């Protein structure tokens, strides 16, 4: 369908895209359709409306799913196993208690931010929350502090890592789509992420905990405060296990910078083990011993842990794949190029553009993953026409936008509400504001960093 109401071909494509996204939002938000099914339907409709033939639409959808999940599915599976071993071994609890002891009562909320940031590196936000909520209740009970003063910093740490720091799937999607350097992205994400988590976490928690009074649900708090009889692993070995994939990836990127031609065998070896898949695979095998066998678990228990943890990731993997299908249709139909042409003519800063696209989709659909995946498809062609831009900072801007304003259409919103025993207005004042603050602060820091780089 070339045009509607006398509009140009480019304008028509943009209108169809907007209508399809509105349709997608209504399906997910109002009618509560499964995001996987909704994204596939939206991809199909968009392809047909923009004039693609039926076979090309189907090919775009299947190639989009396969291309997106090629690396991401492995990253999700291995990252989830690593998180599961950390949960079962008590590694997360060891990190938390050690930091609390060292930081002291007055600075315990800063310790919690660091806990969320570190623990969040290998696990999904939802997994990290379930993993750390017992620590939130335990520390709040021990110290007598507000559950929000303890909890908000952990949420900020988890959410910052989720949106900005590889090897999380969200930034990894953008790294793949934009062709960014993994090591540089990790380095910039830490430069931006730590101060962002500090402002949205401990600083905001100190402010909001005095204005919103929340008491944890009694039964839940008692259940989560139960002590494990198994001896906790050491702080050093736990920290090494969690950070090992990041260390390996950074080593690989440094080797690539020092020896880009791969002349020396050792640098070639570092590049190999620095690949995100190989780094995570090595880390999971290491965790099976450091947090598994070394903690007294037998082979049957470890096999059970690594198998049962994968079931909850199925839905996430399918949604990411369907988001890739929608992205591929956007590209193959020419919509991506049309948006790139429009954005280029408007002369919008590419970093701001990436943030804005991801933020709008996040607010509309309630999913950071859908926002990141869809925005990657829209931003990629614009980025290709912006030769002076830092690809790595555009990755971070897209990630920052993808966590903006979590509200009632986000499953995480309800998860936070229930765990923290809050009303909907209280959750909006605390969690929603924290996510928005985190997103905007990250954007400001990325823009400042772009001036320097």
C-alpha positions in Angstrom: 0.0 0.0 0.0 1.9 3.0 -1.3 0.0 6.0 0.2 -3.0 7.0 2.3 -4.8 10.4 2.1 -2.3 11.7 -0.5 0.7 11.3 1.9 4.2 10.6 0.6 5.4 7.0 0.7 7.7 7.9 3.7 4.9 9.6 5.6 2.6 6.7 4.9 5.1 4.2 6.2 5.5 6.2 9.4 1.7 6.4 9.9 1.3 2.7 9.5 4.1 2.1 11.9 2.6 4.5 14.5 -0.8 2.8 14.2 0.8 -0.7 14.5 2.7 0.4 17.7 -0.6 1.8 19.1 -2.3 -1.5 18.3 0.6 -3.4 20.0 0.3 -1.2 23.1 -3.5 -1.7 23.3 -3.2 -5.5 22.9 -0.6 -5.7 25.7 -1.8 -3.0 28.1 -5.6 -3.0 27.8 -6.4 -6.5 26.7 -3.5 -8.2 28.5 -2.5 -10.3 25.5 0.8 -12.2 25.8 3.6 -9.9 24.5 5.1 -12.7 22.4 1.9 -13.2 20.5 1.2 -9.5 20.3 4.6 -8.7 18.8 4.3 -11.4 16.2 0.8 -10.2 15.2 2.1 -6.6 15.1 5.1 -7.6 12.9 2.8 -9.4 10.5 0.4 -6.5 10.3 3.1 -3.9 9.8 4.8 -6.0 7.0 1.5 -6.3 5.1 0.5 -2.7 5.6 3.8 -1.4 4.3 3.5 -3.4 1.1 5.8 -6.4 1.7 4.7 -9.6 0.1 3.5 -12.4 2.4 6.5 -14.6 1.9 8.9 -11.8 2.7 7.0 -10.9 5.9 7.2 -14.5 7.1 10.9 -14.7 6.2 11.6 -11.4 8.0 9.8 -12.7 11.2 11.6 -16.0 11.3 15.0 -14.4 10.5 14.4 -11.7 13.0 13.7 -14.2 15.8 16.7 -16.4 14.9 19.1 -13.5 14.4 18.1 -11.9 17.7 18.3 -15.0 19.8 21.5 -16.4 18.3 23.6 -15.0 21.1 21.0 -13.6 23.5 19.4 -17.0 24.3 22.7 -18.5 25.3 23.5 -15.4 27.4 20.1 -15.7 29.2 20.5 -19.4 29.8 24.0 -19.2 31.2 23.4 -16.0 33.2 20.4 -17.6 34.8 22.4 -20.7 35.9 25.1 -18.4 37.4 22.4 -16.5 39.3 20.8 -19.8 40.5 24.1 -21.1 41.9 24.7 -17.8 43.7 21.2 -18.0 45.3 21.4 -21.7 46.4 25.0 -21.4 47.8 24.2 -18.3 49.9 26.7 -16.2 47.9 24.4 -13.2 47.7 23.8 -13.3 51.4 27.5 -13.4 52.0 28.1 -10.4 49.9 25.3 -8.4 51.6 26.4 -9.3 55.2 30.0 -8.5 54.5 29.3 -5.1 53.0 26.8 -4.2 55.8 29.5 -5.0 58.4 32.1 -2.9 56.7 29.8 0.1 55.9 28.1 0.3 59.2 24.6 1.3 60.2 24.7 4.9 58.9 25.9 4.0 55.5 24.0 0.6 55.1 21.8 2.0 52.3 25.0 2.6 50.3 26.1 -1.0 50.9 22.7 -2.1 49.6 23.2 -0.2 46.4 26.5 -1.9 45.8 24.9 -5.3 46.6 22.2 -4.7 44.0 24.8 -3.5 41.4 27.1 -6.5 42.0 24.4 -9.2 42.3 22.6 -7.7 39.3 25.5 -8.2 36.9 24.8 -11.9 36.1 21.1 -12.1 36.8 17.8 -10.6 35.5 16.1 -7.9 37.5 13.3 -10.2 38.6 15.7 -12.9 39.6 17.9 -10.4 41.4 14.9 -9.0 43.3 13.7 -12.5 44.4 17.3 -13.3 45.4 17.8 -10.1 47.4 14.4 -9.5 49.0 15.3 -11.7 52.0 18.3 -9.6 52.6 16.2 -6.4 52.4 13.9 -7.8 55.1 16.7 -9.1 57.3 18.7 -5.9 57.2 15.6 -3.7 57.8 14.8 -5.9 60.8 18.3 -5.8 62.2 18.9 -2.1 61.8 15.3 -0.8 62.4 15.5 1.3 59.2 12.6 1.8 56.8 12.3 -1.0 54.3 12.3 1.6 51.5 15.6 3.1 52.7 17.1 -0.4 52.4 15.1 -1.6 49.4 15.2 1.3 47.0 19.1 1.3 46.7 19.0 -2.4 45.9 16.3 -1.8 43.2 18.4 1.1 41.8 21.5 -1.1 41.6 19.6 -4.0 39.9 17.7 -1.7 37.5 20.8 0.2 36.5 22.7 -2.9 35.7 19.7 -4.4 33.9 19.4 -1.4 31.5 23.1 -0.4 31.1 25.7 -3.0 31.9 26.6 -6.0 29.6 26.3 -9.0 29.6 22.6 -8.2 30.4 20.4 -9.1 27.5 19.0 -5.5 27.1 22.3 -3.8 26.4 23.6 -6.9 24.6 20.7 -6.5 22.1 21.8 -3.0 21.3 25.5 -3.9 21.1 24.6 -6.6 18.5 22.3 -4.3 16.6 24.7 -1.3 16.5 27.9 -3.2 16.2 29.3 -1.6 19.4 32.6 -2.6 21.1 31.7 -4.8 24.1 34.7 -3.8 26.3 34.2 0.0 25.8 30.5 -0.4 26.4 31.2 -2.1 29.8 33.7 0.6 30.7 31.4 3.5 29.9 28.4 1.7 31.5 30.3 1.6 34.8 31.3 5.2 34.5 27.6 6.2 34.0 26.0 3.4 36.0 27.6 3.9 39.4 26.8 7.6 39.9 23.3 7.0 38.4 22.6 4.1 40.9 23.9 6.3 43.7 21.5 9.2 42.9 18.5 7.1 42.1 19.3 4.7 45.0 20.7 5.9 48.4 20.2 9.6 47.7 16.5 9.2 46.6 15.9 6.5 49.2 17.0 8.8 52.0 14.5 11.4 50.7 11.5 9.2 50.0 11.7 6.9 53.0 10.8 9.9 55.2 7.7 10.7 53.2 6.3 7.2 52.5 5.7 4.9 55.4 5.8 1.2 54.5 5.9 -1.9 56.7 6.9 -5.2 55.2 4.2 -8.0 55.2 4.8 -9.8 58.5 4.5 -13.4 57.2 6.7 -12.8 54.2 9.3 -11.0 56.3 9.5 -13.9 58.8 9.7 -16.5 56.0 12.5 -14.6 54.2 14.4 -14.0 57.4 14.9 -17.7 58.2 18.6 -18.6 58.4 20.1 -21.3 56.3 22.0 -24.1 58.1 24.5 -24.4 55.3 27.8 -22.4 55.9 28.0 -19.4 53.6 30.8 -19.3 51.0 33.6 -16.8 51.4 33.2 -13.2 50.3 36.3 -13.3 47.9 35.3 -16.5 46.0 31.7 -15.3 45.7 32.8 -11.9 44.3 35.2 -13.5 41.9 32.5 -15.9 40.6 30.1 -13.1 40.0 32.6 -10.8 38.3 34.4 -13.5 36.3 32.4 -13.0 33.1 33.0 -9.2 33.2 36.7 -9.7 33.9 37.1 -12.1 31.0 35.1 -9.8 28.6 37.3 -6.8 29.6 40.5 -8.9 29.1 39.3 -9.8 25.6 38.5 -6.2 24.6 41.9 -5.0 26.0 43.6 -7.7 23.9 41.7 -6.6 20.8 42.8 -2.9 21.4 46.5 -3.8 22.1 46.7 -6.4 19.3 43.9 -5.8 16.7 45.5 -8.1 14.1 45.7 -11.0 16.6 49.4 -11.5 15.8 50.3 -12.9 19.2 48.8 -16.2 20.3 48.0 -15.1 23.8 46.0 -12.0 22.7 44.1 -14.3 20.3 43.4 -16.6 23.2 42.2 -13.6 25.4 39.8 -12.5 22.6 38.4 -16.0 22.4 37.7 -16.3 26.2 36.5 -12.7 26.2 33.6 -13.5 23.8 30.4 -13.1 25.9 29.3 -16.7 25.3 32.6 -18.3 26.1 33.1 -16.0 29.2 29.7 -16.9 30.6 30.3 -20.6 29.9 33.6 -20.5 31.7 32.0 -18.6 34.6 29.1 -21.1 35.0 31.5 -24.1 35.0 33.6 -22.3 37.6 30.5 -21.5 39.7 29.5 -25.2 39.6 32.7 -25.9 41.6 33.2 -22.6 43.6 29.5 -22.3 44.7 28.4 -25.9 44.1 30.7 -28.8 44.9 32.9 -26.7 47.2 29.8 -25.8 49.3 28.9 -29.5 49.7 26.2 -29.8 47.0 26.2 -33.2 45.2 25.9 -33.8 41.5 22.2 -34.4 41.6 21.4 -31.2 43.5 23.6 -29.1 41.1 21.9 -30.8 38.1 18.5 -29.9 39.6 19.5 -26.3 40.2 20.8 -25.8 36.6 17.7 -27.4 35.1 14.9 -25.9 37.1 16.2 -22.3 36.8 15.7 -22.3 33.0 11.9 -22.8 33.0 11.1 -19.2 34.0 13.3 -17.8 31.3 11.3 -19.3 28.4 8.8 -16.4 28.3 11.6 -13.8 28.4 13.4 -15.5 25.5 10.3 -15.8 23.4 9.4 -12.1 24.0 13.0 -11.0 23.0 12.7 -13.2 19.9 9.4 -11.7 18.9 10.8 -8.2 19.5 13.5 -9.2 17.1 10.9 -10.2 14.5 9.2 -6.8 14.8 12.5 -5.1 14.5 13.4 -7.1 11.4 10.1 -6.2 9.7 10.8 -2.5 10.6 14.1 -2.8 8.8 13.1 -4.9 5.8 9.9 -2.9 5.0 11.9 0.3 4.8 10.4 1.8 7.9 13.7 2.0 9.6 15.2 3.9 6.7 12.1 6.2 6.6 12.5 7.0 10.3 16.2 7.5 9.8 15.5 10.0 7.0 13.0 11.9 9.1 15.3 12.0 12.2 18.3 13.1 10.1 16.3 15.9 8.5 15.3 17.1 12.0 18.9 17.0 13.1 18.2 15.4 16.5 21.1 14.5 18.7 21.5 10.7 18.1 22.0 10.0 21.8 18.8 11.9 22.7 17.0 10.3 19.8 17.9 6.8 21.0 16.8 7.6 24.6 13.5 9.1 23.5 12.6 6.2 21.2 13.3 3.6 23.9 11.5 5.6 26.6 8.4 6.1 24.5 8.2 2.3 23.7 8.9 1.5 27.4 6.1 3.8 28.7 3.7 2.4 26.0 4.4 -1.4 26.4 5.7 -1.6 30.0 8.6 -3.8 28.9 12.2 -2.8 29.0 13.1 -5.7 26.8 10.5 -4.9 24.2 11.6 -1.2 24.4 15.3 -2.1 23.9 14.7 -4.6 21.1 12.3 -2.4 19.1 14.3 0.8 19.6 17.4 -1.0 18.4 15.7 -1.6 15.1 14.6 2.0 14.8 17.8 3.6 15.9 20.3 1.4 14.0 19.7 3.0 10.5 19.8 6.5 12.1 23.1 5.6 13.7 24.5 4.4 10.4 24.0 8.0 9.1 25.7 9.6 12.1 29.5 8.8 11.5 30.7 11.0 14.4 28.6 9.4 17.1 30.0 7.1 19.8 28.2 3.8 19.1 28.8 2.7 22.7 27.1 5.8 24.2 24.1 5.3 21.9 23.8 1.7 23.3 23.8 3.2 26.8 21.3 5.9 25.9 18.9 3.2 24.4 19.3 1.2 27.6 18.6 4.3 29.8 15.5 5.0 27.9 14.3 1.4 28.2 13.9 1.7 32.0 12.0 5.0 32.0 8.8 5.3 34.0 7.7 1.8 35.1 3.9 1.9 35.8 0.8 -0.3 35.9 1.5 -2.0 32.5 4.8 -3.3 33.8 4.9 -6.7 35.6 7.8 -5.4 37.7 5.6 -2.7 39.1 3.2 -5.2 40.6 6.1 -7.3 41.8 7.6 -4.4 43.7 4.1 -3.4 45.1 3.5 -6.9 46.5 7.0 -7.5 48.0 7.1 -4.1 49.6 3.5 -4.2 50.8 2.6 -0.8 49.1 -0.5 0.6 47.6 -0.6 1.6 43.9 -0.1 5.4 44.7 2.8 4.5 47.0 4.4 2.3 44.3 4.1 5.2 41.8 5.7 7.7 44.3 8.6 5.3 45.0 9.4 2.7 42.4 8.0 4.7 39.3 9.8 7.9 40.3 13.0 6.0 41.0 13.0 4.4 37.5 12.3 7.8 35.9 15.1 9.5 37.9 17.5 6.7 37.1 16.7 7.0 33.4 17.1 10.8 33.2 20.2 11.0 35.3 21.8 8.3 33.1 20.9 10.3 30.0 22.4 13.5 31.4 25.7 11.7 32.3 25.8 10.0 28.9 25.4 13.4 27.2 28.2 14.9 29.4 30.4 11.9 28.6 29.8 12.4 24.9 31.3 15.9 25.1 34.5 14.4 26.5 34.8 11.4 24.2 
